[in-house]
Amino acid sequence: MDNLSFEIIIIGAGSAGASAAMTCRNRGKTVAVVANPVDTTALYKAEWVTNYPGFEGIGGKELGEKMFDNIIASGAELIRGRALSVMPFGDSFGVAVGNDYYQCKALIVAAGITREKLYPGEAEFLGRGVSYCATCDGMLYRGKTVALIGNSREAEEDVAFLRSIGCNVLEFTGNGRYEIKGGMKADTLIFRGEEHKVDGIFIIKDTVSVTQLVPGLEYKDGGIVTNRDMSTAVPGVFAAGDCTGKPFQLGKAVGEGNIAALSACAYVDGLTR
Ligand SMILES: Cc1cc2nc3c(=O)[nH]c(=O)nc-3n(C[C@H](O)[C@H](O)[C@H](O)COP(=O)(O)OP(=O)(O)OC[C@H]3O[C@@H](n4cnc5c(N)ncnc54)[C@H](O)[C@@H]3O)c2cc1C
């Protein structure tokens, strides 16, 4: 396999993703973990955890960092960045991260939950004037006016990049209600009651809602529907942790990560088709 192909790709480097990565590596699989920074994980935000076996109590930041280090020590490839989309290709999957594409035979979604709601029009116009990736789609808007919504360092870098290739960029960093409108394509961004005519809209958030990430998954009560082996409605895709729904607890995330990993390994070995 080349350095863009893996047997298993895991999206998310929280506790579910770390647990899954360690087990997949123990089973000898080639593994990549698409990882947002550790401070985006739920565990990192927990002040003090008192219900995780092995510790009388431990800070979430410390435990989260240990788990992140576990991923690296396991020998899994760490792909730093946001998975933007997943595309099925026959019996494998393509995962877009920035402007790179990675391939895998099985996928484990361990992306946690995003509390950010989609903006009105975001899902409707995704791929039709709305993009999550300036590097991937910026060239389409050369010489045109685009809006970029986001207040992270990545958003700042994307503004600079879009300007460098000749886009007229309207920056939006404020909190509030954004709404996207258009016809065949998005052409208007409404923010704080003001309409802005644009050719394209880039939305740069830390996470991509799992409902947008993987086509074909089923959802119930806000979580990805899984079987007991953490398989989903899409053959070859497994899910673990907060993204499968309540309870939002560390022990559940780690346990599901382990089961998803074992099931993904069996799938890759052709034992569960
Ligand atoms: C404040 C707080 C206190 C808590 N206290 C406790 C406690 O005391 N005991 C307990 O049992 N549980 C506690 N929890 C819950 C527990 O931390 C979580 O249930 C568990 O850690 C969830 O792990 P996860 O891996 O499923 O998700 P997360 O930790 O959310 O990890 C998901 C990761 O995936 C990343 N991601 C998402 N989308 C993408 C993408 N497209 N590409 C790349 N990366 C992506 C996210 O940015 C994140 O880094 C607490 C949670 C919080 C918020």
The ligand as an SDF file (V2000), in Angstrom:
LIG
                    3D

 53 58  0  0  0  0  0  0  0  0999 V2000
  -17.2410   19.0970   29.8500 C   0  0  0  0  0  0  0  0  0  0  0  0
  -17.3640   17.6100   29.7220 C   0  0  0  0  0  0  0  0  0  0  0  0
  -17.1970   16.8000   30.8420 C   0  0  0  0  0  0  0  0  0  0  0  0
  -17.3030   15.4110   30.7330 C   0  0  0  0  0  0  0  0  0  0  0  0
  -17.1000   14.6450   31.8400 N   0  0  0  0  0  0  0  0  0  0  0  0
  -17.2060   13.2840   31.7420 C   0  0  0  0  0  0  0  0  0  0  0  0
  -16.9840   12.4560   32.8960 C   0  0  0  0  0  0  0  0  0  0  0  0
  -16.6550   12.9420   33.9680 O   0  0  0  0  0  0  0  0  0  0  0  0
  -17.1420   11.1170   32.7310 N   0  0  0  0  0  0  0  0  0  0  0  0
  -17.4960   10.5360   31.5270 C   0  0  0  0  0  0  0  0  0  0  0  0
  -17.6030    9.3100   31.4680 O   0  0  0  0  0  0  0  0  0  0  0  0
  -17.6870   11.2980   30.4350 N   0  0  0  0  0  0  0  0  0  0  0  0
  -17.5540   12.6470   30.5000 C   0  0  0  0  0  0  0  0  0  0  0  0
  -17.7470   13.4320   29.3900 N   0  0  0  0  0  0  0  0  0  0  0  0
  -18.0890   12.7840   28.1180 C   0  0  0  0  0  0  0  0  0  0  0  0
  -16.8890   12.1320   27.4230 C   0  0  0  0  0  0  0  0  0  0  0  0
  -15.7800   12.9970   27.4820 O   0  0  0  0  0  0  0  0  0  0  0  0
  -17.2780   11.8160   25.9770 C   0  0  0  0  0  0  0  0  0  0  0  0
  -18.4640   11.0130   25.9700 O   0  0  0  0  0  0  0  0  0  0  0  0
  -16.2150   11.0670   25.1970 C   0  0  0  0  0  0  0  0  0  0  0  0
  -14.9360   11.5700   25.4590 O   0  0  0  0  0  0  0  0  0  0  0  0
  -16.5600   11.1320   23.7170 C   0  0  0  0  0  0  0  0  0  0  0  0
  -15.4990   10.6930   22.9510 O   0  0  0  0  0  0  0  0  0  0  0  0
  -15.5980   10.6360   21.3600 P   0  0  0  0  0  0  0  0  0  0  0  0
  -14.2690   10.1120   20.9000 O   0  0  0  0  0  0  0  0  0  0  0  0
  -16.8130    9.9140   20.9580 O   0  0  0  0  0  0  0  0  0  0  0  0
  -15.8190   12.1170   20.8750 O   0  0  0  0  0  0  0  0  0  0  0  0
  -14.8940   13.4040   20.9800 P   0  0  0  0  0  0  0  0  0  0  0  0
  -14.0830   13.4110   22.2230 O   0  0  0  0  0  0  0  0  0  0  0  0
  -15.7900   14.5580   20.7340 O   0  0  0  0  0  0  0  0  0  0  0  0
  -13.8580   13.2370   19.7910 O   0  0  0  0  0  0  0  0  0  0  0  0
  -14.2200   13.4220   18.4630 C   0  0  0  0  0  0  0  0  0  0  0  0
  -13.0750   14.1030   17.7530 C   0  0  0  0  0  0  0  0  0  0  0  0
  -13.3260   14.0350   16.3490 O   0  0  0  0  0  0  0  0  0  0  0  0
  -13.0420   15.3110   15.7970 C   0  0  0  0  0  0  0  0  0  0  0  0
  -13.7370   15.4350   14.5250 N   0  0  0  0  0  0  0  0  0  0  0  0
  -15.0610   15.6690   14.2840 C   0  0  0  0  0  0  0  0  0  0  0  0
  -15.2970   15.7430   12.9740 N   0  0  0  0  0  0  0  0  0  0  0  0
  -14.0920   15.5570   12.3760 C   0  0  0  0  0  0  0  0  0  0  0  0
  -13.6970   15.5530   11.0350 C   0  0  0  0  0  0  0  0  0  0  0  0
  -14.5750   15.7630   10.0380 N   0  0  0  0  0  0  0  0  0  0  0  0
  -12.3710   15.3340   10.7350 N   0  0  0  0  0  0  0  0  0  0  0  0
  -11.4670   15.1470   11.7430 C   0  0  0  0  0  0  0  0  0  0  0  0
  -11.7960   15.1430   13.0630 N   0  0  0  0  0  0  0  0  0  0  0  0
  -13.1000   15.3520   13.3580 C   0  0  0  0  0  0  0  0  0  0  0  0
  -13.5270   16.2920   16.8420 C   0  0  0  0  0  0  0  0  0  0  0  0
  -12.9910   17.5770   16.6180 O   0  0  0  0  0  0  0  0  0  0  0  0
  -12.9380   15.6000   18.0800 C   0  0  0  0  0  0  0  0  0  0  0  0
  -11.5750   15.9140   18.2200 O   0  0  0  0  0  0  0  0  0  0  0  0
  -17.6160   14.8140   29.4870 C   0  0  0  0  0  0  0  0  0  0  0  0
  -17.7830   15.6270   28.3520 C   0  0  0  0  0  0  0  0  0  0  0  0
  -17.6510   17.0070   28.4730 C   0  0  0  0  0  0  0  0  0  0  0  0
  -17.8180   17.8620   27.2410 C   0  0  0  0  0  0  0  0  0  0  0  0
  1  2  1  0
  2  3  1  0
  2 52  2  0
  3  4  2  0
  4  5  1  0
  4 50  1  0
  5  6  2  0
  6  7  1  0
  6 13  1  0
  7  8  2  0
  7  9  1  0
  9 10  1  0
 10 11  2  0
 10 12  1  0
 12 13  2  0
 13 14  1  0
 14 15  1  0
 14 50  1  0
 15 16  1  0
 16 17  1  0
 16 18  1  0
 18 19  1  0
 18 20  1  0
 20 21  1  0
 20 22  1  0
 22 23  1  0
 23 24  1  0
 24 25  2  0
 24 26  1  0
 24 27  1  0
 27 28  1  0
 28 29  2  0
 28 30  1  0
 28 31  1  0
 31 32  1  0
 32 33  1  0
 33 34  1  0
 33 48  1  0
 34 35  1  0
 35 36  1  0
 35 46  1  0
 36 37  1  0
 36 45  1  0
 37 38  2  0
 38 39  1  0
 39 40  1  0
 39 45  2  0
 40 41  1  0
 40 42  2  0
 42 43  1  0
 43 44  2  0
 44 45  1  0
 46 47  1  0
 46 48  1  0
 48 49  1  0
 50 51  2  0
 51 52  1  0
 52 53  1  0
M  END
$$$$
